[in-house]
Amino acid sequence: MRIFKTTTYFAFCIITISCAMTHSLQRQTPTADIHLPSNGPVETPEIEDVERAVTRMRKISMNGGRDSAYLAEVERDSTGEVTIKGENIQTVYIVAKSKTVAERNGEIAIDFIVGIPSTLQNNTWGLSLTPVIENNGTEEALQPLSIRGELFSDIQKRQYWQMNKYLNRILNDSTELTTTTSLAAKYYEAYNRYIAGGQKRRADKLESTYKQTISFPYLNDPRLDSVLIRKGEIRYYYTQTYRPTKDTKRLHLFFRGRVDAIDRSHYDLSNSDTLTYTVTSMLSLLDNEPRDMLKIIDKYVEVPDRNYITFPVGRANVIDTMGQNHVQLAKIERLMDTLINQYEFFVDSITITASSSPDGSMATNNRIAGERARSIKERLVRKFGREVDTLIRTRSIGEDWTLLKRLIRHNSDMPNWEQIMAMIDQSRNLDITEPQIRQQFPKDYAYMKEILYPQLRAVDFRYNLRRVDMVKDTVVLTVLDTTYMRGVQQLRDRDYVGALRTLNDYKCQNLAIVLLSLSYDEAAFEILEQLPPAEKNARTDYLSAIALSRMNRPREGLEYYLKAIQADPVLKFRGNLDPEIQILYKQNNVKSTTYDS
């Protein structure tokens, strides 16, 4: 408590005897710098290695031991707050990627170094920096960085402590503040309690008190939040994965910043320099040629149509108002009208087949099913005229035990289905078997009668059509493969998962690109190796080089790349910007200029 009182008094004295604490910044207009790490393009150290190094002073060897990274020594207190020790801060030098970044798994990895000069560091200031990515005119803010002076941090803590005590009185709570999130939760709980009780004035006062007390709120979800004890040169290595959109070719990165002082003055940093990342994806290597397929056109075509007509028990007359008959009959008439009156096909014949469920004797069911088929035919003749009478044939299959067995076999709601199936298969008289099933398995039979039997009472139509002016029984045509073209479009849109589903049956160059984009490198290389000679070209060799680079087979990868640029020299311009190609030169210990000729 004494520390906070002393801190507050000291801050008050500073405020009363000075002009705005950020006034000097207004004159100098300093800003933090942002730049790409040097020595690219080479491999970037693993993020986990960098994060481990941040916890203590550590030297990281990279790039075959030729380069090192130095990170500041930090301390973390019981609350998780990080303190940077100024006397140990050194310029961070980290080997990283070039400005050209490769897309992997639909994402790219960007990295940069943020430099914070001593002019932006002060015991009474809080500095916030927010990196911003601009992609085709759309901005997206990344996690911010927060560097707070020791006195500034103490005042923040004091404000949150005071507000917590105030909220505890309202909520009859005595818990101490553990996180900034818990304070926000308490505030909204108290505010909502006032609103629910119709105490709008108290809610407004609470809101006003919160804004007045918390003048320096903590940043939400910062990438780095630390307290600076002493000034020193700060370099922060920032890595971020980013999912590009289908139109992404370049990304622009800069940051916005703000300095807040304990006298409530502030200074908005001018925008930093902009870094540009060129995104290399496999999309420039797409095979955009349309693909055709063979389509077999048959002279004779069958059109099936299954319908469920409800008949009176033991009778065959058609009643429109029973069940859903009006819907089913209307569907039948619409389809028949369409097929009879179209011009591409002749209707050779129409077969109506009626079936029934096993309740009742088989002889009776066979007879009634035949009568029902003829009843439907008579209705259609009245509807469409006598000319259709000769087109329609009727038949019946009576009790449809074949369909019943299929329904039983695939139904998990019948625990005794195996025994029932055995009884049906071994039966010599199904009229006797059906009541035996009812007696031995009453629950299963009740389910069959309620759920399965209605599916057996059907009227099936089969329209036999013949294509007009076609002499041969079949004709083979070459048409555009619309499925393949849909997969190519999904690939252009960076919908790699969807493209994989669509193109999986096409063992082609574009499937290899999909697999590479999803990091299935071995599978992609296998596809490329198995392409027919007519489908292999400079681009497939280039793709093979990338696959082999990822598979840590640099000698073979370089051979494929050199073969590709020999066949198509334009690919060398891409290769000079492609980190996955440049690594082949490095791993083979040769320079790209060696092969310029």
N, C-alpha and C positions, 0 to 999 in steps of 0.2 A: 504493500500500500504506500509506504514511504517513497519507494522508487517512482511510482506513478505520479505522486504529488510533486516530487522534485522535477520530474520530466515535464509535467504540465506547466509548472511555474517557469521553467527554463524556456519552453516554447512560447509562453505568453510574453516573456521579456523580449524575445527575438522579434515577435510580431509587432510589439509596441514601439520598438526603436528603429525599425527598418521599413523601407518601402517594400513593395511586392518582391518576394523572394525570387521570383522567376524573371525579374526585370532584366538581369544581366543576359539571360537567354534570349530575350527579345532583341537585344542589341547585337549579340554574337550570331544568332540564328544557327546554332549547331544542330547536327543531326547524327544519328547513328549511321554507320555504313553497312552495306550488305554486298557480299561478293561471293563468287564461286571459289571453292577451294582450288588450289593450284595443281599442276602436274597431271591434268587429265589428258586423254581418257585412260584411266586405269581402274582397277577394282576398288570399291569402297569397303572400308572395314565394316564388320558386322555391327549392327546397331547395339546389340547386347554388349559388345566390347566397349563401346563408347559410354553406354549407360553405367556399366560397372566402374569405368574410370572416373566418372563424375563424382562418385562417392568419396574419393580420396585422391591425393596427388599421385599421378601415375603416368608413366611414359609408355606409349604404345608404338611398337615397331610395325611398319607396314611397307608394302611395295618391296618385298624381298629384303627388308632391313635397311633400305636406303633412306627411308623417311620415317619420321616419328611424329607423334601427337602428344602435346603437353596440355593437361587439363588442370584447372584450378582446384586446390584443396578446399574441401567444404566440410562443414559440420552440420549435423541434423539433431535438433533437440527432441524432447519427449513428445511434442505435439506434431512432429514431422516437418517443422520449419527448417529451411536450409539457410546456412550462413556461409558466405564466401569470405575467405581470409585474403585480404587485399595484398599483403606483402608476398604472397605466393602466386599471385595471378600472373600468368605469362601469356604471350600471344599463342593462340592455338593454331597449329599448323596441321591440317588433316588432309591426307590424300583423298581425293574424291573424283567424281565423275566429271566429264566435260559437259558443255552446254547441250549436247545431244544426248537424249535419254531414250532407252529402249523400253517398249511396252512389253510387259510380262503378265500373264493371267488377267488381262484386261486392265492392268494398273501400270503406272510408272512410279519410279522412286526419284524424288528430287531432293537435293541437299544444298545447303548454303551456309555461309558463316555470317553471323551478325556481330558487328564490332561496336562496342559501346565506349566512347571516349570519356576521359575523366571529366570533361566539362559538363557531362550529363549525370554525374554522380555527386550526390550531396547528402549529408546526414539528415537534412530536413525535407528531402524530396522522395517522391515515389514515381518511378518511371515504368510505363507500360508500352510495349511494342507489339503490334499485331501484324504478322505477315499476311499478305493478301495475294491470291492467285487470280489473274484475269484470263479468262478463257472465252474467246470470241465475243467480247463485250460484256460477259457476265463475271462478276466478282464473287469470290468466296474467301471468307476470312478463316485463317488457321488458328490454332491455339496460341494465345498471346504469351509474351514473356513479361515478367514482373521483377524489377530490381528496386528494392526499397531501402532507404536510409534507416539507420538504427533508430533515430528519434522519430522519424515518420512511422516506422513499424510500431514503436511503443505507443504512440498516440492512437493508431488503429486498434491496437489491443485494448487500450483504455476505453475507446468508444464502444467497442463490441461488449466489453465487460459491463459498462454502464447500461447499455440497452438490454442486456441479458437480465440484470437485476430488476429493471423496470418491468420487463415481461413476466418475470417470476412472480412479482406482486399481483399482476393481473390474473395469472393462471394458477396462483397458489402452488407454485413450483419452487423447488430449492436446488435443482440440478445446476451444475456448473456447465458453462459453454465448452463443448468439445470441438466442434467444427463450425465453420461459417454457415454451412447448410442447416445445421440445427437451429441457429438463430433465425434464419428465414422461416423455418417451419414453425417456430414459436410465434413469430410475428403474424403469420397468416392464420394460425390457430386463434390468436387473440382477436385479430381483425374480424374474422368470420364469426366469432362468438358475439361480438358487438352487433354485427349486421343481423345475425339470426335473432338477436334479442330486440331488434328495432332501435338500437342505440346508435343512430347514424352520426350524431355529434361526437360521441366518444371514439367512434371509428375514425372520423376525420382528424381528431386530435392525436390519436395514436399514429396515423400516417404522417402527420406533420412532425411529431416528436421523433419518429424514426428517421426522417430525412434530415432533421437538424442534428441529431446525435451522430448518425453514421455519415460523416462528410467524406470519408475516404473508404469506400467499400472495397473489399477484396475482389480481385478478378475472378470470373467464373472459369473453372477448368483450365488453369494456365499450364503451359508446357514447362515453364520454369518460374518458380516463385522463391526468391531468395532475399536475404537481408545483407546489405553491404556494410561491413564494419569500417574498412579503410579503402580509400580510392586505389584504383589500379586499372590496368588495361584489361578489358573483358572481351573475350572472343567466345561466342556460343555457336556450336555446331548443331544445325537444325536439319533433321531428316523427316521426310513426310512421303507417304504413299498417296497417290492421287489417281482417280479413275477418270480418264478422258472421255469426252463425248464423241459421237460419231464424226463430228466435223473438226476435232482437235488436231491441229498441225503444230501449233506453237502455243506455249504458255508464257505469260509475263508475270513476274513476281516482284513485288515491292512491299514495303510495310508503312503503316501509319503509326505514329507514336504520340505520347502525351506525357508531360511532366506535371505532377501535382505537388504543391508545397503545403506545409502545415498552416500557412496563413490563408489558405484556400485560393491563392492565385494559381494559375496554370499556364502552361506553354504547350501549344500544339506543334509538334515537330513537322517540318516540311517533309513531303514524301521522299523516300530514299531513291537512289538510283534503281533502275529496273533491270532485273535479270531476265533473259529470254531462254527458254528451253525449247529446243526443237525435238518433237516426238517422232521417233522412228518406229513404225509398226510394220507388220507384214502386209498391210493392205495395199501398198504400192506394188507388191509382187503378185497381186491377184491375177488369175486367168479370167478375163472378162468376156471371153468368147462365149456366145450362146451355145448350149448343148441340145442336140436333137435326140429324139427317141423314136423307136419304131412302135407304131400303133396298129394293131390288128383290127380291122373292121369286118365284122361278121354280117353275112347276109341275113341270117336268121337270129332273132333276139327273143328272149323270154322275159316277161315282166311279171314277177310274183306280187301278190297282194293278199294279206291275211286280214280277216275281219271277224269280229265277234258279234253275232246276232243273238239276241235273247228270244227264245221261243217259249210258248206255253208248254208245261210239262206234258210229254207224250203226244204233242201236236206239232204241225208243220206250218201253220198259217203265220204270216209275217204281220206283226203289229207294230206300227211306228212308235207308239207311245210307251212301249215296254223298255225299261232300262235305258241304255244309250243308243237304241236302235235308230233314232232319227239322225244322230251324228254318224254312225257307221254306214247307214244307207246313203246318206248324202255324199260321203267319201267315195263309196263304190261308184255312184252315178257320175261324180266329177271325173274320176280317173277314166271310166269307160268313154265318156263324152270326149275327153282329150285324145285318147288313143284312136278312136274311130274317125275323128275329124281332122287329124294331122295329116301332112302330105309326105313325110319322109318314109313312112312304112305303110304296108298293107296289113290289115288284121286278118290272119289266116284262120284262127280259131280262138275260142275262149273256153277254158275248162273250169267248171265250178265243182269243187270237192268239199263235201260236208263231213264233219266228224263229230263224235259225241263222247261223253264220259262213260265210265264203266258201270254207273248205277243203273240197275235194271238188267234184263237179259240181253245177251249179245245179239240174238235174232231180232228182237224188238228195236234195239238201238241201230242196227244196220238198216232196218226198214225205215225208221223215222229219219235217219240221216239222209237217205236217198230222197225221201219226200221233201225234206227241207231244202235240198239243193234244187229240186225242180220248182219249188215254190219261189225261190229267189229268181230263177230263170224267168218264170212267168211274169214276175213283177218287172224285170228289165225289158222283156219283150213289149209289155204295155207302155213302158217309158220311151223306148227307142224305136219301136215299130217292128213289124213282122220280118224285116230284112235281117235282123240280128238273130232270128230264131235258128237259122241254119248255122250260124257261127258258134253258138253256145252248146257245149256238151256238159252233161252232169254225171257225177260219179260220187260214191261215198266210200269211206273206209271204216265206217261204224265207230267202234270203240278204239281210240288211238292209244293203244298200249305202248307203242314205240316211243311216242313223245312223253307219255307218263313216266316210263323208266328213265328217260333222260332227265326229266325234272326231279325225280326222286334222287338220282345219283349225284346231282349237283346242289342238293338242298341240305343245309346244315341244321335246319329246324326239326328234322326227323331223326331222333337218336337211334331208332331201330331200322334204319333204311337198308342196311346190308341184309338183315333177315328177310325184310319184305321183298327185296330184289331177288333173293334166292327162291322165295316162294313163287314169284311170278315166272322166273326162268324155268323152274322145274314143273310148272303147272301143265296138266293135260286138259283141264277144263277151267277156263278163267271165270266162268259163271259161278263155279264152286269156290275158287281161290279168293275172289273179292270179299264175300262174307267172312271167310276165314281170317283175312287180314283185319276186318272190322272187329272180330271177336278177340283175337290174340293181341292186337295193338290198337286199342280204342282211341288213344290220344293221337297216335300217328295217323290213323284213318280219318279222324275228325279234321286234322290239318289238311290231309289230302283232299277231302271233300270240299272244304271251304276255300282253300287257296289254289290247289293244283287242278281240280276237276273243271273249274270255269275256263281254264286255259286250253282245255281239250275240246270245248264246244265252239268250234270255229268253222268259218266258211272261207276256203282258200280259192283265190282266182289265179289262173295262169293264162296270160295273154301271149299268144304265139304270133310274132310279128315277122314280116319279110320286107327287107329294104327295097324301096322302089328303084327300078332301072339298074339293078345290080345283077350281073350275070354269074360271076364266080361266087363260090360260097364264102371266101375270105379275100380281103384285099389288105396289103401291108402298106401303110403310109408313114412318111417321115414328118413328125410334128415337133414343136418346141417342148423341151422337157421343163415344164413349169415348176415342178418340185425342186429340181436342181437350181433353177434361177431364183427361186424363193430363198434357198440356202445361201446363195451368193449375196443376195440383198441383206440377209441377216448378218453375214460376215462384214459387209460394208458398214452396217449399223453398229458394229462391235457387240452384237448379241452372239457371243461365241458359244454359249451353251445351247442356244436354240439352233445355231448353224451346225453344231455337232450332231444334234438329233436329226436334222434334215439331210445332211450330207454324209452320214455315217456309212451308207451303202454305196457311196461313190468313192472308189479308191483312186483319188485324183489329186492334182496339185493343190486345189483349194481345200480339200480335206486336210492335207499336210499343214497348210497355213492355220487352219482351225486348231489342230493339235499343238502346233508350236505356240500359238497364242494362249493356250491353256497349260503350257509347260509339259505336255506329253511328248517330250523330245524324242525318246526312243521309238515310240509308235509312229511319229511323223517321219523319222528317217527311214523306217521300214517301208512306209507307204511310198516314199520318194524312190527308194531302191527298186521297188517292184513295179514302177510305172513302165508301160510298154515303151520301146525306143522312140516311137513317134511322138510321145507325150513328154519326153525329156528335152530340156532346153537350158539356156543360160540361167533362167530364174529358178528352175528346180535345183540346179547345181548350187546356186547362191543359198537357197533354203537349206540344202544339205550341209553347207558350210556352217550356217548358224546352228543347226541341230548338233553337229559334231563339236562346235565350240562349247556348247552347253554341256555336252557329254564328256568334256575333258579329253577330247581326241584331237589336239591342235594340229598335228602333222597332216592327218587326213583332211581336216577342215580347211587348212590353207590350200591343199591341193585342189579341193572342190572350188574354193573361191577363185584361185588363179585360172582354173578352167572356165569359170563363169565370166570373168572379165575379159578373157581372151575371146570368147564368143560374142560378148556384148560389152564393149568398153564403157558404155554409159553407166554400168553397174559399179564401176570404180568410184564414181562420184558419191554414190550412196555408201560404198564400203568405207570411204575416208571419214564419213560421219557416223558410222555404225560402231558403237563400242564393242559389240560382240564379234565384229570382224577384226577390229584393231587388236583385240586381245590375242588373236591368232598370230599376228606378227610378233607381239611381245613374247608369247610363250615359245615361239620358234626362234626367238632371239635374232630376228631380222627386221630391217626397216622396210616400210612400204615403198620407199623410193627405189629400192633394189629392183622392183618389178615394174617400174613405170613404163619401161619400153614394151 
